[in-house]
């Protein structure tokens, strides 16, 4: 273990929802009700101190609460004793001291992600779900992630790959890495065995891992396109998450100029809720608009160059005012005689 790595092996779990059984190292529930899938972050049975619950008021406002014996949840609607919840089931309706009913449930992954403590902004569930599907992250996959931020996407990836996979997370800021580690442990109940965290710049501290997928969430991902190609196995997927159109354009042109990738594509995800009550059916007033752009590209085999695009870029796309990376076909297009085009 080097100085730029976080050791998660000796960190105590915030609570102990599982117990080991047998000689295979499988995880079993500590009581007899149905066993929760190992390393899913899903818990069954009575609520216990040390886990988070979602307390929802009559207007649908959710409060993320860490249960602790002897403590109380306070709001303008009154208070709820934690001891009234600990040991009981989830999915109950509890009245506050002022008689206002609240619903108490365990938070789903989406709820946990948007309410957990954070340093860096998280990748929101609508984008994370798209990333998991279109990057084709599977059980047992080896994934490289930079940066880890507050651990929101890390949790989703770890749930997808399971204990047999491997997630190599690189984070430049030690304080962010520590927040991510605490969030991952809180969600799964213990340090995840598939997670390896390195504090440092990806280019400077890359450990030489060969992986099936690379996910970049950073300010200048174009600087890591070559390294991503080096880390990926042939046919592996690169996914890049950026916030602005200038980042998106620079990244996609860098991927094209590299030549060792299938043509990249970029999307943004917008979600619109609907109100449906009797004859009142209409779009909801609130929606989830732009949060970022998601870029995907697939690695070609070693020594293989992507075929030239048959369709020319728009006039002026790579004109005199453009100073970024240029796909190799641009020079070929410019060298053609207009009568041959």
C-alpha positions in Angstrom: 0.0 0.0 0.0 1.4 3.4 -1.0 0.9 6.8 0.6 -1.6 7.9 -2.1 -4.0 5.0 -1.4 -6.8 4.9 1.1 -6.8 1.8 3.3 -10.4 0.8 3.8 -9.7 -2.7 5.4 -9.5 -1.6 9.0 -12.3 1.0 9.0 -15.2 -0.1 11.3 -18.6 -0.6 9.7 -21.1 2.1 10.8 -23.4 -0.8 11.7 -23.4 -4.5 11.2 -26.5 -5.7 9.2 -24.9 -8.9 8.0 -23.1 -11.8 9.5 -20.7 -14.3 7.9 -21.9 -17.9 7.6 -20.2 -21.1 6.6 -16.8 -21.4 5.0 -17.6 -19.9 1.6 -17.7 -16.3 2.9 -21.3 -15.8 1.9 -23.3 -13.1 3.6 -26.5 -14.1 5.5 -29.0 -11.9 7.3 -28.5 -11.8 11.1 -32.2 -12.9 11.6 -34.3 -15.6 9.9 -36.4 -13.5 7.5 -35.4 -13.5 3.8 -31.7 -13.0 3.2 -30.7 -9.7 1.5 -28.6 -10.2 -1.6 -24.9 -9.8 -0.6 -23.4 -6.3 -1.3 -26.7 -5.0 -2.7 -27.1 -2.3 -0.1 -30.7 -3.6 0.5 -31.7 -4.4 4.0 -34.7 -6.4 5.3 -36.2 -6.9 8.7 -36.5 -4.4 11.5 -34.9 -1.0 11.4 -31.6 -0.8 13.3 -29.6 2.0 14.8 -26.9 3.3 12.5 -28.9 3.0 9.2 -30.6 5.8 7.3 -34.3 6.1 6.8 -36.4 8.5 4.7 -39.1 10.3 6.6 -41.6 11.8 4.2 -44.2 14.5 5.3 -47.7 14.9 3.9 -46.4 17.3 1.2 -43.9 14.7 -0.1 -40.9 16.4 1.4 -38.3 13.8 2.3 -35.8 14.0 5.2 -32.8 11.7 5.3 -32.3 10.6 9.0 -29.5 8.5 10.5 -31.2 6.5 13.3 -29.5 6.6 16.7 -30.9 5.4 20.1 -32.1 8.3 22.2 -32.2 10.9 19.5 -35.2 12.7 17.9 -36.1 14.0 14.5 -37.3 17.6 14.6 -39.2 19.6 12.0 -41.9 22.3 12.0 -44.4 19.5 12.1 -43.2 18.2 15.4 -40.7 15.6 16.6 -40.4 11.8 16.2 -38.4 9.7 18.7 -35.8 7.5 16.9 -36.5 4.8 19.5 -40.1 4.6 18.3 -38.7 3.5 14.9 -35.7 1.3 15.9 -36.7 -2.4 16.1 -39.9 -1.8 14.1 -40.7 -2.4 10.4 -40.2 0.1 7.6 -43.2 1.3 5.6 -45.0 2.6 8.6 -46.9 5.9 9.2 -45.8 7.6 12.4 -47.4 10.7 13.9 -45.2 13.5 15.2 -45.7 15.1 18.6 -48.1 17.5 16.8 -50.1 14.7 15.3 -48.8 15.1 11.7 -48.4 11.7 9.9 -45.1 10.9 8.3 -44.1 7.8 6.2 -40.9 6.0 7.3 -39.1 3.8 4.7 -35.5 2.8 4.0 -34.2 5.0 1.2 -33.8 3.5 -2.3 -30.5 3.9 -4.1 -31.9 7.0 -5.9 -33.0 8.6 -2.6 -29.7 7.7 -0.9 -27.6 9.3 -3.7 -29.4 12.6 -3.7 -29.5 13.0 0.1 -26.1 11.6 1.2 -23.4 13.9 2.5 -21.3 15.3 -0.4 -18.2 17.3 -1.2 -18.3 17.3 -5.0 -21.6 17.4 -6.9 -22.9 13.9 -7.5 -23.9 12.4 -10.9 -27.7 12.4 -10.5 -29.7 9.1 -10.8 -31.1 9.9 -14.2 -27.6 10.1 -15.6 -26.1 7.3 -13.5 -28.8 4.9 -14.8 -28.0 5.8 -18.4 -24.3 5.4 -17.8 -24.7 1.9 -16.3 -26.9 0.7 -19.2 -25.1 2.2 -22.1 -21.6 1.6 -20.7 -22.8 -2.0 -20.3 -21.4 -2.4 -16.8 -22.0 -6.1 -15.8 -21.5 -8.3 -12.8 -17.8 -9.1 -12.4 -16.7 -6.2 -14.6 -13.4 -4.4 -14.1 -14.1 -0.6 -14.1 -11.7 2.4 -13.8 -13.4 5.6 -12.5 -11.9 9.1 -12.3 -12.9 11.1 -10.2 -14.8 9.5 -7.4 -16.4 12.8 -6.2 -18.8 12.1 -3.4 -19.2 8.4 -4.4 -22.6 8.5 -5.9 -21.7 6.8 -9.2 -19.2 4.6 -7.3 -22.1 3.1 -5.3 -24.1 2.4 -8.5 -21.1 0.8 -10.2 -20.2 -1.3 -7.1 -23.8 -2.6 -6.9 -23.7 -3.5 -10.6 -20.3 -5.3 -10.6 -20.7 -7.1 -7.3 -18.0 -8.6 -5.1 -16.5 -10.5 -8.0 -15.8 -7.3 -10.0 -13.3 -4.5 -9.4 -13.7 -0.8 -9.3 -10.5 1.3 -9.4 -11.4 4.9 -8.3 -9.0 7.8 -8.7 -9.7 11.0 -6.9 -7.4 14.0 -6.8 -8.7 15.4 -3.6 -8.3 13.4 -0.4 -11.2 15.1 1.3 -13.6 14.1 -1.5 -12.2 10.5 -1.4 -12.9 10.3 2.3 -16.4 11.5 1.9 -16.9 9.0 -0.9 -15.5 6.2 1.3 -17.9 7.1 4.1 -20.9 7.1 1.8 -20.0 3.8 0.2 -19.6 2.2 3.7 -22.9 3.7 4.8 -24.8 2.4 1.9 -23.4 -1.2 1.9 -22.9 -1.4 5.7 -19.1 -2.2 5.4 -16.1 -1.4 3.1 -16.9 -3.0 -0.3 -14.4 -5.8 -1.2 -14.4 -4.8 -4.9 -13.4 -1.1 -4.3 -9.8 0.2 -4.6 -9.4 3.9 -4.1 -6.3 6.0 -5.1 -5.8 9.6 -4.1 -4.1 11.4 -7.0 -4.3 12.5 -10.6 -5.1 9.6 -12.9 -2.4 10.3 -15.4 0.3 10.6 -12.7 -0.8 7.7 -10.4 -2.3 5.2 -12.8 -1.5 1.7 -11.5 -1.5 -0.1 -14.9 -4.8 -1.9 -14.4 -6.4 -3.5 -17.4 -10.1 -2.9 -17.3 -13.4 -3.6 -19.3 -14.8 -0.1 -18.8 -13.5 3.4 -18.1 -15.7 6.2 -16.7 -14.3 9.8 -16.6 -16.0 12.6 -14.6 -13.4 15.4 -14.5 -12.7 18.9 -15.8 -10.3 17.9 -18.6 -11.2 14.4 -19.7 -9.5 14.8 -23.1 -6.2 14.6 -21.3 -7.0 11.0 -20.3 -8.2 9.7 -23.7 -4.9 8.1 -24.5 -4.6 6.5 -21.0 -8.2 5.2 -21.3 -7.2 3.5 -24.6 -4.2 2.0 -22.8 -6.2 0.7 -19.8 -9.1 -0.7 -21.8 -9.2 -4.2 -23.4 -10.2 -4.2 -27.1 -14.0 -3.7 -27.3 -14.1 -1.9 -24.0 -16.3 1.1 -23.4 -15.2 4.6 -22.5 -17.8 6.9 -20.9 -17.2 10.6 -20.2 -19.4 12.8 -18.1 -19.0 16.6 -18.6 -21.1 19.7 -17.8 -20.5 22.1 -20.7 -20.7 22.1 -24.5 -17.0 23.2 -24.8 -15.9 20.2 -22.7 -18.1 17.9 -24.8 -16.7 19.2 -28.1 -13.1 19.0 -27.0 -13.5 15.5 -25.7 -15.2 14.2 -28.8 -12.7 15.7 -31.2 -9.8 14.3 -29.1 -11.4 10.8 -29.3 -11.8 11.2 -33.1 -8.2 12.5 -33.5 -6.8 9.6 -31.6 -8.2 7.2 -34.2 -8.5 4.1 -32.0 -12.1 4.5 -31.2 -15.5 3.9 -32.8 -17.2 7.3 -33.6 -18.2 8.8 -30.2 -21.7 9.9 -29.5 -23.1 12.3 -26.9 -26.5 12.7 -25.2 -28.1 14.6 -22.4 -30.9 13.2 -20.3 -34.1 15.2 -19.5 -36.9 13.8 -17.3 -40.4 15.2 -17.1 -42.9 14.0 -14.5 -46.6 13.8 -15.1 -49.6 14.5 -12.9 -52.4 12.0 -13.3 -55.5 12.3 -11.0 -58.9 11.6 -12.3 -59.5 13.8 -15.3 -56.6 16.1 -14.4 -53.8 14.7 -16.5 -51.0 17.1 -17.4 -47.2 17.5 -17.3 -45.8 18.2 -13.9 -44.6 21.7 -13.0 -41.2 20.4 -12.1 -38.8 18.5 -14.3 -35.2 17.4 -14.3 -33.4 19.2 -17.1 -29.7 19.5 -18.0 -27.2 18.2 -15.6 -24.5 17.1 -17.9 -23.5 15.5 -21.2 -22.7 11.7 -21.5 -20.2 10.7 -24.1 -19.7 7.1 -25.2 -17.0 5.5 -27.4 -15.8 2.0 -27.9 -12.1 0.9 -28.1 -10.8 -0.7 -31.3 -8.2 -3.4 -31.3 -4.5 -2.5 -31.1 -3.2 -1.1 -34.3 -6.6 -0.6 -35.8 -7.7 2.9 -37.0 -11.3 3.9 -37.3 -12.5 4.1 -40.9 -12.8 7.6 -42.4 -16.2 9.1 -42.0 -18.0 9.3 -45.4 -19.9 12.3 -44.4 -18.0 15.6 -44.4 -18.2 17.9 -41.3 -20.2 21.1 -41.7 -18.4 24.0 -43.5 -16.3 25.9 -41.0 -16.5 23.2 -38.3 -12.7 23.0 -38.4 -12.0 26.4 -39.9 -9.3 29.0 -39.1 -10.9 29.9 -35.8 -10.8 26.3 -34.5 -7.6 25.5 -32.5 -8.5 22.1 -31.0 -7.6 18.5 -32.1 -8.5 17.7 -35.7 -9.7 14.3 -36.9 -7.3 12.9 -39.5 -9.9 12.9 -42.3 -10.1 16.7 -42.1 -6.7 17.1 -43.8 -7.7 14.5 -46.4 -10.9 16.4 -47.1 -8.9 19.7 -47.5 -6.5 18.1 -49.9 -9.2 16.9 -52.3 -9.8 18.9 -55.5 -13.3 20.3 -55.3 -14.2 18.6 -58.6 -13.4 15.2 -57.0 -15.7 15.7 -54.0 
